[in-house]
Amino acid sequence: MQPTPPRWTRWTATTSVLCGCLLLVLAGGFGPLLTYVTAHAGMTVVPSALGVPLGLPGLRAVPLGDTTWPWQLAEDFGALTLLAVAVLRMRRHVRLRPEGGRGRRLLAGWTALIAGAAVAGAWRGLVAARMVEASVPGWLGYAVAGALFGALWGAVLGWIPGAGAAFSAPRAAGTAH
């Protein structure tokens, strides 16, 4: 019987989901990639014309173009919120179903991004409502639209963290994560 490696050296489904989601929010914050996608896939900017946040929140160190620092900090907070919700969702899955198969881990990783993107989208919708000085129904509308489109982006891109979770090591019985 081989000794179990220390907990901090093990690559888990939660680690895979965190890395997959981090990759997506870093890609969303990469200016050249964002410019390329909006230039070559015009339909991706249609919701933005209606005030819905574009894609997943981008994590970057400086504002993009003419955006302000408050807007950039709100985007970064949205990206960190996405990461936190996705990790908490995956940790819950691992805790409740430690012996779940690859299919379950794939679905859990996928839904982790959907949940994280929905929460981040609601936050970004509230920020957009504040920036345009919307009324109370506008705040609700922006938050709901942000959550719906965030969940839609999560459904489209959720296979990335889901695949990482599916191919990670299953949790050994009796170990805590």
Summary of the structure (lengths in Angstrom):
residues: 177
radius of gyration: 17.7
end to end distance: 21.7
largest distance: 64.6
contacts: 597
relative contact order: 0.19
helix: 71%
strand: 0%
